[in-house]
Amino acid sequence: MVIDRNEALERFRRGRVRTQELFGLIPDGSYYDRPIALRNPICFYDGHLPAFSVNTLWKRALGEPGIDDYFEKLFERGIDPEAEADAGGSASAWPSRGAIGEYGRESDARIEEAIVSRPLEQKSNPLLEGGQALFAILEHEVMHQETLHYMWRRQPYARKRERNGAPVPLPGPARAPANPWVRVPAGTAILGAEAGRFGWDNEFPRHRVEVPAFEMSMHDVTNEEFLKFVEAGGYRREELWDPEGWSWIRGADVSHPPFWVRNEETGEPEWLGMFERIPLPPAWPVWVTQAEASAYARWKGGRLPTEPEYDRAAYGDPSGAPREFPWGDAPPDASRGNFDFRQWEPVAAGSFPAGASAWGIHDLVGNGWEWTSTVFEGFPGFVPMASYPQYSADFFDGKHFVMKGASPVTARDLVRRSFRNWFRPAYPHVYASFHLVRDASR
């Protein structure tokens, strides 16, 4: 693989600028807040991103001494507890914002030096083969930018700044679009990435899965559709939930999707926007946990797609030749879907007809990750990656489910058919919606 150093340098700088813009929304008085109890405080991520780059590329791949051993240990890894009680408290004394910022600037200088002048691709070094360590730090940065969006949304409005020029949310039409079933014929799903290109370890190896015919909803389930489930008492009907989901909604007293809030005066549901509460937009996709999506699917007499079914719906083609993207092989751009940080919020379902799949199914990439019913695990022949061996393997515990596609704050670099995301079924902060599927009627 030939690495374009200028392109890599520009990509690294672009990622760091976006990260700093996000931290610019957090005033000093909120820097040590913990808006999501299942995650570290805000300050951790300001140090984690540069420390990961130093640990991965500068120290482990290139064999250079670090900048600050204490920082590189303190900010080495995040957490993924099952319950808030397992998350532990904040450290008694995190470093100052100034010290973390200074470490980040020194880290950036070392990484830029590495990109410009150090060996980035060596077959004799597993961490550098195919430029693995370089691409790992570039994608790690933008993946965490999405995590930061999840955290910032849970931060009280008074404890964050509104970004100048933030796009005004577009509530869309007063009614959700019709959502008919679309037949996807039997065929082959091609899962995983081709050898010789960068991907995370859970994306390999590429393999084929035969998929029987099925039907999928044309659109993601919308707020308007899900409101009917809420009003029909869906959160009070145990038979619609699996045991873990039922335990969660009872224990946490959940009665509506995690991105809805009740208006204190009218009792009507509103959308928890990044910078303001919004009257519930009926045509936006509902963002829910996997547990809620599964319960709704049972209520409607459907189910969630498997990972191979998602792939077949998104990338299949009547010709038999798979597509790189739902719309074809053209690169992802602003006409194809709501991704790459162009919007803080979702938009109305079906707003990007140019991004529809060969079967006419909309928003399979963008506007919200797509929940599947597939438990996250390695593909047959899985091998941990040299630069980050615990990246996937630590989560092969039967407690995480695969998500596909992209959300409004998923970087364009991650919009590829092989990319796999995953979360616990009751994690309430991820920007994820879902299409329904059912077995083919004929």
URMOJO-V458075 format. One record per pair of residues at least 24 apart in sequence whose ideal C-beta (glycine too) atoms are under 10 Angstrom apart, sorted by sequence separation. I is the first residue (numbers start at 0). J is the second residue. If there is no record, write none. Layout:
i->{I,I}
j->{J,J}
//
This chain:
i->{21,46,50,51,70,185,186,329,341,342,374,375,398,399,400,406,46,49,50,51,69,74,185,186,229,258,326,336,337,374,375,376,398,399,405,406,18,19,22,47,48,50,51,73,110,184,185,186,229,259,325,326,327,336,338,339,374,375,395,398,400,406,18,46,47,67,110,183,184,185,228,229,258,259,326,327,336,337,338,373,374,375,394,396,398,399,402,404,46,47,70,74,183,184,185,228,258,259,326,336,337,338,372,373,391,394,402,403,404,45,46,47,70,183,184,226,256,257,258,325,326,327,335,336,337,338,371,372,373,394,402,18,43,44,47,182,183,225,226,229,255,256,257,324,325,326,327,335,336,337,370,371,373,391,402,404,18,43,67,71,182,183,225,256,257,325,326,370,371,400,402,42,70,181,182,183,255,256,324,325,369,370,371,15,43,44,69,70,180,181,182,226,325,331,368,369,370,371,14,15,43,67,180,181,222,225,257,322,331,368,369,370,39,43,66,67,70,71,179,180,181,253,256,322,325,367,368,369,66,70,180,181,222,255,256,321,325,368,369,15,39,179,180,181,222,253,325,326,367,368,369,14,39,67,178,179,253,325,326,366,367,368,38,39,66,67,178,179,229,256,318,324,325,364,365,366,367,38,66,177,178,248,316,317,324,325,363,364,365,366,367,11,37,38,65,176,177,178,247,315,316,317,363,364,365,366,368,378,37,38,66,176,178,226,248,314,315,316,362,363,364,365,367,37,66,175,178,225,247,248,313,314,315,362,36,37,65,175,244,246,247,312,313,365,375,37,175,176,178,244,245,311,312,313,364,375,376,36,37,43,63,175,178,222,244,248,312,373,375,36,39,42,43,46,174,175,176,243,244,311,313,374,375,35,36,37,38,39,40,42,45,46,61,175,222,241,244,312,371,373,375,37,40,45,50,53,57,63,174,175,241,244,245,314,365,36,39,40,43,46,49,53,63,171,173,175,240,244,313,314,364,371,374,35,39,42,45,49,52,58,61,172,175,240,312,313,364,369,41,42,46,47,50,53,54,57,61,239,241,364,368,370,372,33,40,42,46,49,50,53,56,57,60,226,240,241,284,310,368,39,42,45,46,49,52,53,56,63,225,239,240,309,364,368,370,33,41,44,45,48,49,51,52,55,57,226,239,33,43,46,49,50,53,57,61,223,225,229,238,239,241,313,32,42,45,46,49,52,53,56,60,61,142,222,223,224,228,234,237,239,240,312,31,45,48,49,52,56,60,61,222,223,224,233,236,239,286,31,48,60,138,221,222,223,225,226,228,238,239,286,304,370,46,49,53,57,61,137,138,139,221,222,223,224,225,234,238,285,309,49,52,56,60,138,221,222,224,225,233,236,283,284,309,310,345,346,368,370,372,31,62,134,135,221,222,223,225,229,233,236,283,284,309,345,367,368,369,370,371,30,56,61,134,221,222,228,282,283,284,285,306,308,309,344,367,368,369,370,371,60,62,133,134,135,218,219,220,221,222,233,280,282,283,284,307,308,309,342,343,344,366,367,368,369,370,372,30,31,59,60,61,129,134,219,220,233,280,282,283,284,304,306,308,342,343,367,368,369,371,30,60,61,77,129,131,218,219,225,228,229,232,280,281,282,303,304,305,306,307,338,339,340,341,342,366,367,59,60,129,130,131,219,220,225,228,231,277,280,281,282,283,303,304,305,306,338,340,341,27,129,131,227,282,303,304,305,306,336,337,338,339,340,27,30,77,129,131,273,274,303,304,306,336,337,338,339,340,27,56,60,225,228,273,274,302,303,337,338,339,340,341,362,25,55,56,60,61,224,227,228,272,273,336,337,338,339,340,363,60,220,227,272,337,338,339,362,59,60,225,271,336,338,339,361,22,270,296,331,339,360,56,57,60,220,224,270,338,339,55,56,60,220,296,338,22,55,56,292,293,22,54,55,56,284,292,333,336,56,57,220,291,292,293,325,332,335,52,55,56,216,286,287,290,292,331,19,22,52,55,56,220,286,289,330,331,54,284,285,286,288,289,331,52,53,216,283,284,287,289,331,19,51,52,55,283,330,331,348,18,51,52,216,284,345,215,258,344,49,52,214,258,345,15,48,51,52,216,15,51,213,215,313,324,15,48,49,213,312,313,324,325,15,47,48,51,213,309,323,324,215,309,310,323,210,215,306,309,322,12,15,48,210,213,306,309,321,11,15,47,48,211,215,216,305,306,208,210,211,215,303,306,12,208,209,210,213,214,215,11,12,44,47,48,208,210,212,213,304,11,44,170,207,208,210,211,210,8,11,12,44,45,168,208,209,210,314,8,11,44,208,313,314,7,10,153,168,8,9,152,168,175,176,210,7,8,41,44,152,168,175,176,310,7,8,165,167,168,170,173,174,175,293,309,310,6,7,38,165,167,170,172,173,174,175,292,4,5,38,41,165,168,170,171,172,173,175,4,5,40,41,165,170,171,172,175,289,290,4,35,38,39,162,169,170,171,289,2,4,7,38,161,162,168,170,171,288,289,4,41,161,169,170,289,306,35,159,160,161,169,207,4,34,35,38,159,168,2,34,35,156,190,2,33,34,35,36,41,156,188,190,2,32,34,35,41,153,156,188,189,0,1,34,35,152,154,156,188,190,191,0,33,34,152,156,187,188,190,286,32,33,34,152,180,183,188,189,313,0,11,14,18,21,25,29,32,151,152,188,189,284,312,7,10,14,17,18,21,24,32,151,187,188,222,10,13,14,17,20,34,187,188,190,221,224,309,312,2,11,14,15,18,22,25,29,34,148,183,186,188,189,223,309,7,11,14,18,21,25,29,32,185,188,189,219,221,222,308,2,7,10,13,14,17,21,24,32,184,188,221,309,0,2,10,13,29,183,187,220,221,308,0,1,4,11,14,18,21,22,25,29,183,186,218,219,304,0,7,10,14,17,21,24,28,29,183,185,186,218,219,303,304,0,2,10,26,29,181,184,186,217,218,293,303,304,305,2,26,183,187,189,216,217,289,292,301,303,304,25,26,184,186,188,289,290,291,301,302,303,304,0,24,25,26,187,288,289,290,291,301,302,24,25,186,273,288,289,290,300,301,302,23,24,288,289,290,291,299,301,302,23,24,288,289,290,296,300,301,24,217,288,295,296,299,23,288,292,296,23,287,288,289,291,292,293,295,296,21,24,215,217,219,286,288,292,296,20,217,218,219,286,287,289,291,292,215,217,218,219,286,288,292,214,216,217,218,219,286,287,289,215,216,217,286,287,284,285,286,287,219,284,285,286,215,218,219,284,285,283,284,219,284,243,82,82,83,257,257,258,178,208,257,258,176,178,256,257,175,176,177,206,253,257,258,169,174,175,176,183,204,205,206,168,170,171,175,176,181,183,184,201,203,204,206,251,253,166,167,168,169,171,172,181,183,201,202,203,204,205,250,166,167,168,169,170,171,172,182,201,202,204,247,251,256,165,166,167,168,169,170,171,172,181,182,183,200,201,203,204,247,248,165,166,168,169,171,172,181,200,203,204,247,165,171,181,202,203,246,166,179,181,201,243,244,247,162,169,200,203,243,244,200,201,202,243,178,190,200,201,241,200,176,199,200,219,198,200,191,197,199,200,190,191,199,200,191,200,201,202,191,200,201,152,199,200,201,148,151,152,199,200,201,201,0,145,148,0,144,0,141,141,201,225,225,222,221,224,205,219,220,202,219,220,199,202,203,218,219,220,197,202,219,220,201,202,218,219,198,201,202,216,217,218,197,199,201,216,217,196,198,199,201,215,216,198,199,201,215,216,196,198,214,215,216,214,215,145,192,213,214,192,193,213,214,191,192,213,214,190,191,192,212,213,214,189,190,192,211,212,213,214,188,189,191,211,212,190,212,166,139,139,24,135,24,135,136,135,136,139,132,134,135,131,132,133,181,183,131,132,185,131,132,135,180,181,184,131,152,178,180,183,128,149,178,180,182,126,127,128,148,182,125,126,127,148,149,180,182,125,126,145,148,180,124,125,126,145,147,148,145,146,145,144,145,144,145,144,141,142,141,142,145,141,140,141,142,141,142,138,140,141,137,138,153,137,138,145,153,142,152,149,134,142,149,150,152,149,138,148,149,149,146,148,146,145,145,76,79,79,81,76,79,81,21,79,20,79,17,60,59,60,59,59,56,55,54,55,54,51,81,79,80,82,79,81,81,79,37,21,37,37,38,35,37,35,17,35,34,14,13,14,13,10,10}
j->{45,70,74,75,94,209,210,353,365,366,398,399,422,423,424,430,71,74,75,76,94,99,210,211,254,283,351,361,362,399,400,401,423,424,430,431,44,45,48,73,74,76,77,99,136,210,211,212,255,285,351,352,353,362,364,365,400,401,421,424,426,432,45,73,74,94,137,210,211,212,255,256,285,286,353,354,363,364,365,400,401,402,421,423,425,426,429,431,74,75,98,102,211,212,213,256,286,287,354,364,365,366,400,401,419,422,430,431,432,74,75,76,99,212,213,255,285,286,287,354,355,356,364,365,366,367,400,401,402,423,431,48,73,74,77,212,213,255,256,259,285,286,287,354,355,356,357,365,366,367,400,401,403,421,432,434,49,74,98,102,213,214,256,287,288,356,357,401,402,431,433,74,102,213,214,215,287,288,356,357,401,402,403,48,76,77,102,103,213,214,215,259,358,364,401,402,403,404,48,49,77,101,214,215,256,259,291,356,365,402,403,404,74,78,101,102,105,106,214,215,216,288,291,357,360,402,403,404,102,106,216,217,258,291,292,357,361,404,405,52,76,216,217,218,259,290,362,363,404,405,406,52,77,105,216,217,291,363,364,404,405,406,77,78,105,106,217,218,268,295,357,363,364,403,404,405,406,78,106,217,218,288,356,357,364,365,403,404,405,406,407,52,78,79,106,217,218,219,288,356,357,358,404,405,406,407,409,419,79,80,108,218,220,268,290,356,357,358,404,405,406,407,409,80,109,218,221,268,290,291,356,357,358,405,80,81,109,219,288,290,291,356,357,409,419,82,220,221,223,289,290,356,357,358,409,420,421,82,83,89,109,221,224,268,290,294,358,419,421,83,86,89,90,93,221,222,223,290,291,358,360,421,422,83,84,85,86,87,88,90,93,94,109,223,270,289,292,360,419,421,423,86,89,94,99,102,106,112,223,224,290,293,294,363,414,86,89,90,93,96,99,103,113,221,223,225,290,294,363,364,414,421,424,86,90,93,96,100,103,109,112,223,226,291,363,364,415,420,93,94,98,99,102,105,106,109,113,291,293,416,420,422,424,86,93,95,99,102,103,106,109,110,113,279,293,294,337,363,421,93,96,99,100,103,106,107,110,117,279,293,294,363,418,422,424,88,96,99,100,103,104,106,107,110,112,281,294,89,99,102,105,106,109,113,117,279,281,285,294,295,297,369,89,99,102,103,106,109,110,113,117,118,199,279,280,281,285,291,294,296,297,369,89,103,106,107,110,114,118,119,280,281,282,291,294,297,344,90,107,119,197,280,281,282,284,285,287,297,298,345,363,429,106,109,113,117,121,197,198,199,281,282,283,284,285,294,298,345,369,110,113,117,121,199,282,283,285,286,294,297,344,345,370,371,406,407,429,431,433,93,124,196,197,283,284,285,287,291,295,298,345,346,371,407,429,430,431,432,433,93,119,124,197,284,285,291,345,346,347,348,369,371,372,407,430,431,432,433,434,124,126,197,198,199,282,283,284,285,286,297,344,346,347,348,371,372,373,406,407,408,430,431,432,433,434,436,95,96,124,125,126,194,199,284,285,298,345,347,348,349,369,371,373,407,408,432,433,434,436,96,126,127,143,195,197,284,285,291,294,295,298,346,347,348,369,370,371,372,373,404,405,406,407,408,432,433,126,127,196,197,198,286,287,292,295,298,344,347,348,349,350,370,371,372,373,405,407,408,95,197,199,295,350,371,372,373,374,404,405,406,407,408,96,99,146,198,200,342,343,372,373,375,405,406,407,408,409,97,126,130,295,298,343,344,372,373,407,408,409,410,411,432,96,126,127,131,132,295,298,299,343,344,407,408,409,410,411,434,132,292,299,344,409,410,411,434,132,133,298,344,409,411,412,434,96,344,370,405,413,434,131,132,135,295,299,345,413,414,131,132,136,296,372,414,99,132,133,369,370,100,132,133,134,362,370,411,414,135,136,299,370,371,372,404,411,414,132,135,136,296,366,367,370,372,411,100,103,133,136,137,301,367,370,411,412,136,366,367,368,370,371,413,135,136,299,366,367,370,372,414,103,135,136,139,367,414,415,432,103,136,137,301,369,430,301,344,430,136,139,301,345,432,103,136,139,140,304,104,140,302,304,403,414,106,139,140,304,403,404,415,416,107,139,140,143,305,401,415,416,308,402,403,416,304,309,400,403,416,107,110,143,305,308,401,404,416,107,111,143,144,307,311,312,401,402,305,307,308,312,400,403,110,306,307,308,311,312,313,110,111,143,146,147,307,309,311,312,403,111,144,270,307,308,310,311,311,110,113,114,146,147,270,310,311,312,416,111,114,147,311,416,417,111,114,257,272,113,114,257,273,280,281,315,113,114,147,150,258,274,281,282,416,114,115,272,274,275,277,280,281,282,400,416,417,114,115,146,273,275,278,280,281,282,283,400,113,114,147,150,274,277,279,280,281,282,284,114,115,150,151,275,280,281,282,285,399,400,115,146,149,150,273,280,281,282,400,114,116,119,150,273,274,280,282,283,400,401,117,154,274,282,283,402,419,149,273,274,275,283,321,119,149,150,153,274,283,118,150,151,272,306,119,150,151,152,153,158,273,305,307,120,150,152,153,159,271,274,306,307,119,120,153,154,271,273,275,307,309,310,120,153,154,272,276,307,308,310,406,153,154,155,273,301,304,309,310,434,122,133,136,140,143,147,151,154,273,274,310,311,406,434,130,133,137,140,141,144,147,155,274,310,311,345,134,137,138,141,144,158,311,312,314,345,348,433,436,127,136,139,140,143,147,150,154,159,273,308,311,313,314,348,434,133,137,140,144,147,151,155,158,311,314,315,345,347,348,434,129,134,137,140,141,144,148,151,159,311,315,348,436,128,130,138,141,157,311,315,348,349,436,129,130,133,140,143,147,150,151,154,158,312,315,347,348,433,130,137,140,144,147,151,154,158,159,313,315,316,348,349,433,434,131,133,141,157,160,312,315,317,348,349,424,434,435,436,134,158,315,319,321,348,349,421,424,433,435,436,158,159,317,319,321,422,423,424,434,435,436,437,134,158,159,160,321,422,423,424,425,435,436,159,160,321,408,423,424,425,435,436,437,159,160,424,425,426,427,435,437,438,160,161,425,426,427,433,437,438,162,355,426,433,434,437,162,427,431,435,163,427,428,429,431,432,433,435,436,162,165,356,358,360,427,429,433,437,162,359,360,361,428,429,431,433,434,358,360,361,362,429,431,435,358,360,361,362,363,430,431,433,360,361,362,431,432,430,431,432,433,366,431,432,433,363,366,367,432,433,432,433,369,434,398,247,250,251,425,426,427,348,378,427,428,347,349,427,428,347,348,349,378,425,429,430,342,347,348,349,356,377,378,379,342,344,345,349,350,355,357,358,375,377,378,380,425,427,341,342,343,344,346,347,356,358,376,377,378,379,380,425,342,343,344,345,346,347,348,358,377,378,380,423,427,432,342,343,344,345,346,347,348,349,358,359,360,377,378,380,381,424,425,343,344,346,347,349,350,359,378,381,382,425,344,350,360,381,382,425,346,359,361,381,423,424,427,343,350,381,384,424,425,382,383,384,425,361,373,383,384,424,384,361,384,385,404,384,386,378,384,386,387,378,379,387,388,380,389,390,391,381,390,391,343,390,391,392,340,343,344,391,392,394,395,195,340,343,196,340,197,339,340,401,432,433,432,432,435,417,431,432,415,432,433,413,416,417,432,433,434,412,417,434,435,417,418,434,435,415,418,419,433,434,435,415,417,419,434,435,415,417,418,420,434,435,418,419,421,435,436,417,419,435,436,437,436,437,368,415,436,437,416,417,437,438,416,417,438,439,416,417,418,438,439,440,416,417,419,438,439,440,441,416,417,419,439,440,419,441,407,386,387,273,384,274,385,386,386,387,390,384,386,387,384,385,386,434,436,385,386,439,386,387,390,435,436,439,387,408,434,436,439,385,406,435,437,439,384,385,386,406,440,384,385,386,407,408,439,441,385,386,405,408,440,385,386,387,406,408,409,407,408,408,408,409,409,410,410,408,409,409,410,413,410,410,411,412,412,413,410,412,413,410,412,427,412,413,420,428,418,428,426,412,420,427,428,430,428,418,428,429,430,428,430,429,429,430,389,393,394,396,393,396,398,340,398,340,399,340,385,385,386,386,387,386,386,386,387,387,387,423,422,423,425,423,425,426,426,423,408,426,427,428,426,428,427,410,428,428,410,410,412,412,410,412}
//
